[in-house]
Amino acid sequence: MLISRDPVKRHKSIFNLIAPVYGALDSVVKSGFKKPMEKVLSVVDIKGKRVLDIGTGAAAWGSLFMENGAEVHGVDFAPYMIARARKRYGDKMEFSVGNAMNLENFNDNSFDIVTASFVLHGFAYEKRNLILKEMHRITKNVVIVNDYFGKTPFIGRFLEFLEGSDYINFKKHFPDELKALFPDTMVCTAGEGQAVYFGAKIMGTFSGEC
């Protein structure tokens, strides 16, 4: 069977398959991340920070951190995605293949910021929580999640149906899941159907409005 019934294997197969498309459309994908990145920059100082981008794909999201002064390492479970990312950004960013639910190659508190863009919604709560716990373990303080929020456009609903993701429950429950691990949280809407979710281990990290 080309596409496995196991959700993790299915996601890996899909993203390896579409890696060439993601690489070719890098500038288009990045343009969709412009508003979320503006929210990131309004809330968190990323210049000079060490950033781990989980589920980096072809590195469109992680590269925006790099272009705004961060030192970025991207990790993804799809080798073909990492190959595409290295081809485009290998001289400016580091990359590795890894499982977001068990990032044993990274030490506790080894990055200033751990981020993920449109990754966590793809997993049911148990696996999503494992990823979030790994993000909590690896970051010194801040996690940043760019993902679905509010009403999802039709094309998004269709793609998530094909992927078999848990995006509906993600939208309902993720703010509470984030609060369960991080005492300081903030949610900033960032265009139609998406938001940037911020979490910090230290209270008072985020102040003001976004």
C-alpha positions in Angstrom: 0.0 0.0 0.0 1.4 3.4 -1.0 -0.2 5.3 1.9 -0.2 3.5 5.3 -3.1 3.4 7.6 -0.8 4.3 10.4 -1.1 8.1 10.8 2.6 8.8 11.4 3.7 6.6 8.5 0.9 8.1 6.3 2.1 11.7 7.1 5.7 10.7 6.3 4.7 9.2 3.0 2.6 12.2 2.0 5.3 14.7 2.8 8.0 12.8 1.1 5.8 12.6 -1.9 5.0 16.3 -2.0 8.5 17.5 -1.2 9.3 18.6 -4.8 6.1 20.8 -4.8 7.0 22.4 -1.5 10.5 23.2 -2.7 9.3 24.7 -5.9 6.6 26.8 -4.2 8.9 28.1 -1.4 8.3 31.8 -2.1 4.5 31.2 -2.3 4.5 29.4 1.0 6.7 32.0 2.7 4.3 34.8 1.5 1.6 33.0 3.4 3.7 33.2 6.5 4.3 36.9 6.3 1.6 38.0 8.7 2.3 35.3 11.3 5.9 36.3 11.3 4.9 39.9 11.9 3.1 38.7 15.0 6.2 36.8 16.1 8.4 39.8 15.7 5.9 42.0 17.6 5.9 39.6 20.6 9.3 38.0 20.8 12.9 39.3 20.1 14.4 36.5 17.9 17.6 38.3 16.8 20.6 36.3 17.9 18.5 33.5 19.4 19.0 29.8 18.8 15.8 28.4 17.2 14.7 24.8 16.5 12.0 24.5 13.8 10.1 21.2 14.2 8.5 19.8 11.1 10.5 22.3 9.1 9.5 20.8 5.7 11.2 22.8 3.0 12.1 25.4 5.6 9.8 28.2 4.5 8.9 29.0 8.2 12.3 28.5 9.7 14.0 30.6 7.0 12.0 33.6 8.1 13.5 33.3 11.6 16.9 33.1 10.0 16.3 36.1 7.8 15.3 38.1 10.9 18.6 37.3 12.7 18.1 33.9 14.4 20.3 30.9 14.2 18.0 28.1 13.0 18.1 24.3 13.0 15.3 22.6 11.1 14.2 19.0 11.8 11.7 16.9 9.9 10.8 13.2 9.7 10.6 13.3 5.9 14.1 12.9 4.4 13.1 14.3 1.0 11.8 17.5 2.7 15.2 17.9 4.5 16.9 17.3 1.1 14.9 20.2 -0.4 15.5 22.4 2.6 19.3 21.8 2.4 19.3 22.5 -1.3 17.8 25.9 -0.7 19.1 27.0 2.7 21.9 24.6 3.6 24.6 27.3 3.6 22.6 29.4 6.1 20.8 26.9 8.3 21.4 23.4 9.9 19.0 20.5 9.2 18.5 17.0 10.4 16.0 14.1 10.1 14.1 13.4 13.3 10.9 12.3 15.0 9.2 15.2 16.7 7.8 12.9 19.4 11.3 11.9 20.5 14.0 14.4 19.7 16.6 12.6 21.7 19.5 14.2 19.8 18.7 17.5 21.4 19.5 18.2 25.1 17.1 19.8 27.6 17.0 23.6 27.4 19.3 23.7 24.3 17.4 26.3 22.3 16.1 29.7 23.1 12.9 29.1 21.0 11.3 26.0 19.7 8.7 26.5 16.9 6.5 24.5 14.6 4.2 25.7 11.8 1.2 23.7 10.7 2.5 20.6 12.3 0.7 19.8 15.6 -2.8 19.9 14.1 -2.0 16.8 12.1 -1.8 14.6 15.2 -4.4 13.3 17.6 -4.0 14.5 21.2 -1.7 11.8 22.5 0.9 12.3 19.8 0.4 16.0 19.8 1.0 16.2 23.5 4.2 14.2 23.1 5.5 16.7 20.6 4.5 19.6 22.8 6.3 18.0 25.8 9.4 17.6 23.6 9.2 21.3 22.7 8.9 22.2 26.4 11.9 20.0 27.2 14.2 21.5 24.6 13.4 25.2 24.9 14.9 27.4 27.5 11.7 29.4 27.7 9.6 30.1 24.6 7.6 27.9 22.1 5.9 29.4 19.1 3.2 27.4 17.2 1.8 28.8 13.9 -1.3 26.8 13.0 -5.1 26.7 12.4 -7.5 29.0 14.3 -11.1 29.8 13.9 -12.9 29.1 10.6 -10.8 27.1 8.2 -11.1 27.9 4.4 -12.5 25.2 2.2 -9.1 24.3 0.6 -7.7 23.7 4.1 -10.6 21.6 5.1 -10.3 19.5 2.0 -6.5 18.9 2.5 -7.0 18.0 6.1 -9.7 15.5 5.1 -7.2 13.9 2.7 -4.5 13.9 5.4 -6.8 12.6 8.1 -5.6 15.2 10.6 -7.1 16.2 13.9 -7.3 19.9 13.1 -10.9 20.3 14.4 -9.9 19.1 17.9 -6.7 21.0 17.6 -8.6 24.3 17.2 -10.9 23.5 20.1 -8.4 22.3 22.6 -4.9 23.4 21.8 -5.0 26.7 23.8 -5.7 24.6 27.0 -3.1 22.0 26.0 -0.5 24.8 25.8 -1.5 26.3 29.1 -1.2 22.9 30.8 2.6 23.0 30.1 3.4 26.7 29.9 2.2 29.2 32.6 2.5 32.2 30.2 0.5 32.0 26.9 -0.7 34.3 24.2 -2.7 33.7 21.0 -2.4 36.2 18.1 -4.7 35.8 15.1 -2.7 36.1 11.9 -5.0 36.2 8.9 -7.8 34.0 7.8 -8.0 30.7 9.6 -4.6 30.8 11.4 -3.0 32.1 14.6 0.3 32.2 16.3 0.2 30.5 19.7 2.9 31.6 22.2 4.0 29.7 25.3 6.6 30.4 27.9 8.0 28.7 31.0 8.5 32.0 32.8 5.5 34.1 33.8 5.7 37.7 32.5 7.6 36.7 29.3 4.8 38.2 27.1 3.3 41.6 27.8 0.9 43.8 26.0 -1.3 42.9 23.0 -0.5 41.5 19.6 
